[in-house]
């Protein structure tokens, strides 16, 4: 916040790009960036940070409401309003353009609602129609403006692809007002927006003004889109609305945390976009911001604690390895049990036969157990011995399997010859609390449906009965 106040306190600058230095090293450019001595940089950075915060906050509500396409439609629908705002007095008056764009954006959302209410078209089709019609009208008006004598000085062409370096002091102040209004309204009416976003029927039941809340959100969204046009343009503003919010959505299930994270990611995207744009002279700021936001999303997509692709793959891999180890220990128990518990060791060949795999595969499984200190192996004699901890785990797996088989036959009326496959999966999922509950409900049984003894697990595995 202190950085924003400092950046907003500087005088306006009219540079065409953030960096006007063409022959400097990347290190020198980085030093110049962090000293904030360039006026155009200060304004561009302030605008990028403000844009990131407002888009991040509003984008969170779009994502949870499944209205991502609304942001894209609204960003295109405001274009004719921008053109009409300029034609109002033939100057690039920020207030006139802001007013025209907001009116056009709200008109676009009203048309979408009107189409969905009066026809059998779904909302996505209505959004597509409004996007195309309004954007086409905006392009026609922009083409007309470009043919006017002062068109080359208008700078309206930057609304298509954005140019943060061309932000003026008035633009940044308008962005600051819009961002402050967004933060204030979302803070004051957070509970109302939250309920209306997740359960519209309940919100109506308790008397909440759902339409008014939706209209207020659309008004804030239209204002945010308009002030973002100069920095990232019509083509990319929807990305700044959705990408930071989608990143936050992958990291948390709490709305208040999602809002904070989304605003933070928007802030980081704005700062990183301004930095890389300044680092490489003449690079446009808007695309750099979108790429920075996309990089943050890619990080969350791959490494988010719960939903990350790599994390989920690692959990599946770890789970599969755990199941394989437990199955190998269970096989050791079965071989020893078949011999009447008269010995402690199991030959690799016997284990391979029990596991229905080759001796080499059985040896690899045993080596994994050895690495986890669950078994030892006499390599000369090719005999495997379970350690005390390994034996306890083997007993627990067999106990879980046989208890679940008994539960299915006694309580769910399954046939005894139809419970094995289900028990093969459940034995790895049952925790000790569930096992104790099963034992109590089955009156601490000693044998499974097939007459085999249910092992007692000593030392942390449910206690001795």
N, C-alpha and C positions, 0 to 999 in steps of 0.2 A: 504494500500500500504506500509506503514512503517513497518507493521508486516511482510509482505512478504519479504521486503528488509532485515529485521533482520534475518528471518529464512534462507534466501539464503546465508547469510554471514557466516554461521557456517561451520565447517569442516564436511566432509562426515562421515557417520556412516554405519556400516554393520550389525546392529542388525537384528535378525530373526523376531522380532515382536516389536510393539511400546513399550509395557510395559513388562519388564522382572521381575517385582515384583509379587510374587504369594501370599504373605500373608500380605496384607495391606488393610485398610478400604477404602470404596468408597470416603470418605472425603479426606483421605491422597492422593489418586490417583488424585482427582480433584485438590488439591493444587499443586501437582507435574506437572499436565498438564498446569496450568496457570502460573507457574514459568518458563516453557520452558527450564528446565535444562537438559532434556534428549536429547542427540544428535539425536537419532533415531526418537524421537517425532518431533523435529524441521523439519527434512527432510520430514517426512510423512505428517505433517501438511502443510508445504509449497507446497508439491506436490498436496495434496488434494484441497487446495485453488486455485492453478493455474488450475487444472483440472476442477474445478467447474466453473470458469470464462469462459474458452475456450469452454467447452461443452455447457454452458448456452447460450453464444452468437450464436454459430453455430446452436444449436438446435432450436433457435427461427426461423431461416430461414427454417429449415426442417419442422417445424410445419406449418408455413404459406404457404409453398409450397406443403403441403400434401405429404411429402417425408419421413415420419417417418420410413417406412420400409427400406429406403435407408441406414439410420444410422445403423440399425441392420445388414443388408447385408454387409456393409462396415466393420463393426467390426469383422465379421466372415471371410471376404475375405482376411483380412490382415494377418491371421494366417500363411499361407504358406510363405508369405514374411518374417515374423519373423524367421521362421525356416531356410529359405534360407540365411537370413542375418547372422545367427549364423554359418551356414555351410561354409560361405565365407572364414572365417579365423579361425574357430573352437574356437572362444571366444565370450563372450557376450559383443561385441563392440556396444555401444548405437547408434553410427552413422550408422554402417553397418545394424543393425537391423531396425533402423528408415528408412533408404533408401529402404531396401527390402520390408518392410511393406507398405510404401507409393506407391511403384511401383505396388505391388500386389493389393492394394486398388483401385488405378486408373485403373489398368487392369480390375478389376471386374466391375467398373462402365462402362468402354468401352464395355465390353462384354454384359452387360445389354442393352446398347443402340443399339448394333449391332443386338441382338436378336429381339428387338422390331421393328427395322427398316426392317429386312429381313424376318420376319415371322408374322403371324397374332396373335401371343401371346401378351397379355397385359403386362404392366410393372410389375404388381405384380407377375405374373407367372415367368417372366424373373428374377426378384429379388430372388424369391424362388429357382430357379434352380442354380443361381450363388452362393447363400448362401450355398446350400448343397454341390455343387461340390468343391468350394474353401475350405470350412471348412473341408470336408472330406480329401482333399489333405493335408491340414495343419495338421490334426490329424495323417495321415500316416507319414509325415515328422517328426513330434514331437516324434512319436513312434520310428522311426529310431534313432533319436538323443538320446533318453533315453537309448538306448542299447550301446552307445558309452562310452568309459572309463571315460570321463570327464562329462558325463551327469548329475551326481549327483551334480556337482558344477555349472552347467550352470544357473540354476534358471529359465529356460524357462517354466517350468511347472506352474509358477505363472501367466503366460499370460492367462491361462484359467479362473482362478477365482480371480486373483489379490492378491497382498500383499503389501500394501502401506509402511509397515514397512521395506520392503526390498529395498526401493528406495535408490539409491546412489546419491552422489553429481552430477555426470554427468547426471543422469536421470532428476533430478530437474532442472538443468540448461537448458537441452533440452526442458523441459516443459515450462520454463520461456521464452525461445526464441520463441517457438510455440505460446504461449499465447500473447506475445507482437506483433508478426507478425499478428495474428488474429485481435487484437484490432486495429492495424495500418491500415490494409487493409480495414476492415469494416468501419472504420472512414473516410478514404479518399474516398472510392468508395461507401459510404452509399446510395446516391441517385440512383446510377446505380443498385446496388443490390436490392434496394427497388422496382424500376420500373420493373426489370426483374422478381421479385418474384410475383408481383401482376398482371401484364399485359404484357405477353411475346409478344403478337402481336404488342402492342403499342411500346414496346422497340425495336422491329425489324424495325418498321415503321420509327422511328426517328434515326435509324442507330446505335443503341447500339450493341456492340459485345456480343450477348446473349450467344453464345456457349463459348466464352472466359470467361465470367462471371461465367457461370455454371461450367466450368473446374476449375476456381480459387476457387470457393466455395468447389468443391469436393476435391481439393488439400488441402485446409485448413482443411476440415473435415477428410481426411485421416490422416493428421499430428496429429490432435487432438485425433483421435481414437488410433493411435499408441502410443502416449505418455501416454494415459490413460490406456493402457493394463496392465502395471505393477501395477497400483493402484487398478483398479476395475476388470480387466480381460475381456476377449472376451464376456463372458456370460452376463455381467452387464453394459458394456460401453454404450450400446444403451439406457439403462434406464437413465443414467446421461445426455445423449443428449436430450432425449424427456421430461422427467418428469419436470425439472425446467422450460422448455419452455412452456409445457402444463399448468403449474401452472400460469405462467405470462399471458398466453393467456386468462385465465378465469378472469383476473383482469383488463385488459385494451384492448382498441380497437386501440391504437396508436402504431405503430411499434417501434418508438424510446423508448417509455416507456416500451414496451415489452422486448426490448433488455436489458435495464437497470435492469428490474425486474428479467429477466431470469438469467442474470449474478449474480445478488444479491442472488437469490435462489440457484444457483449452488455453490456460495461461502459459503452460510450458510450450505448447505448440506455437503460440504467438511469439514467444521469446526466441525459440529455436528457429522459426521461420525468418524473423528479422535478422538473427545472427548469421545464418547461412546466406541470406540474401545480401547482407553487407559484406560477408567474407568473399563471395564471388561477385565482383562488380557486374552490375547490370542484370543480375538474376532477379526475376520477379518475386516479390515477397509472398503473394497469395499462394502460388503453387508450393513454395518452400514450407509455408505453414501447413498446408494440407499433407505434404509428404512427411513432415514431422509428426503430425497427428496420426498418420497411417503407420509410422514406425512405432509409436507408442501402442497402437492397437495390435500390431503384429507381435510386440513383446507380450502383451496380455493374452493374446490368442494362443501363443505358444507356451507361456510360463505362468499363467494365472494359477493360484494355489488349488482351486477346485475345478475350473473349466479349461485350463490350459491344455493344448494338444499334447505337448511333450510331457507334462505332468501326468495327464491321464494315461499316456502310453507307459510311462515309468511305473505308475501304480498297477496297471494291468500286468506288466512284465514282472514286477515284484510279487504280485499275487499269484501269478502262474508258477513262479519259482517256489513260492511258499507251499502251494498245493502239491507240486512235484516232490518237495522234500517230505511233506507229511505223508504222501502216498508211499514213498520209499520206506519211511519208518513203519508205516502200517504193514507193509509187505514183510519187513523183518519180523514184526510181531506175529504175523500169520504163520510164517515158516516155523518159528520157534514154538508157537502154540500147536501146530500140527505134529510136532515131535514130543508133545507132552511136557514142554518146558524142561526137558532133560538136558538142555545145553544152552549156551549163551551166544555162541557164534553162528553166523550164517554164511555159507559159501556163496561166492559171486554167482556161480552157475544156478544155485537154488533161487537166489534173489531174481536173477534174470528170468527164470521160468515163471516165477510168481508174478513178476511185473510184465510178462509177455513182451520182452525186448531182448536185444542182443546183450552179450556179456560186456561188450565195450560200452554200450549205453548204460547198463547197470553200474559199471565202474565209474562213469562220469557222475551219475546220481550219488553214488557213495562218496566220491571226492567232494561233492558239494556239501554233504552232511559233515564230512571231516572238517571242512573249512569253517562250518558253523559250530563246531565242537559238539555235534550231536551223535557222532559215531567215530570209531577208530577202525583202521583196516590193517591186517597183517598181510603185507604185499607178497611175502614169500609164500604163504599158504593160501592167499586170496580168500581170507575169511574176514567178515565184517562183524564188529561188536558195537551195539548201541551204548552210548554213555548213559549215566543215570538220568540226565536231562532228556536225552533222546528217547530213552525207554519210557519216561513219563509222558512225553508227547505222543509216542506210539500208542500207549494205553489210552490216552485221552481221545485220539482219533477213533480207535476201535469202540470205545465206550460211547462216543457221540453217535457213531454209525448205528450201533445196535439199539441204543435208546430211541433213536428216531424211527427205526424200523418198528420197534415195539409200540411206539406212540401211534404210528399210522395204522397198525393192525388193530390195536385195542380201542383207540378213540376215534379214528376216522374210518374204520371198517374197511381198510384196504386188505386185499389178499396178501398173504405172506410172500408169495412169489412175485409181487408187483411193487415191492417197496425198496429194493436194492438200489436202483438207479437214482431215485430221489434222495436216499440216504447218502449216496456217494457225493452229492453236491452239498447237502446240508451239514455234513460232518465237519466241513471246513469253516462254516459260518456260525455255528453255535458258540456263544460265549458261556462263561461259567455260570452266570446268573440264570440264563435260560436252561442250562443243563440241570442245575439244582431244582428249578421249577418242574422240569420234566420228571426228575426222580421223585419228587414229592407227589406229583399227580399220579405217577405209576406205582406208588407205594414202594419205592426203592427196590426195583426188580433185580433179580440175580441172573436171569437168562433172557435172551432175545426170542423172537417168534420161531427161530429155527432150533432152539434148544442150546445155543452156544452161550457160554458164560460171559456176562458183561463185566469187564475188568474194573477193579477198584483203582483209582488214581491217588497215589500217596504224594504228599509234599507239594501243595499249591494247586493241585488239579481237582479240587472239589472235596478233598478230605477223605478220610477212611470211614466207611460205613460199618 
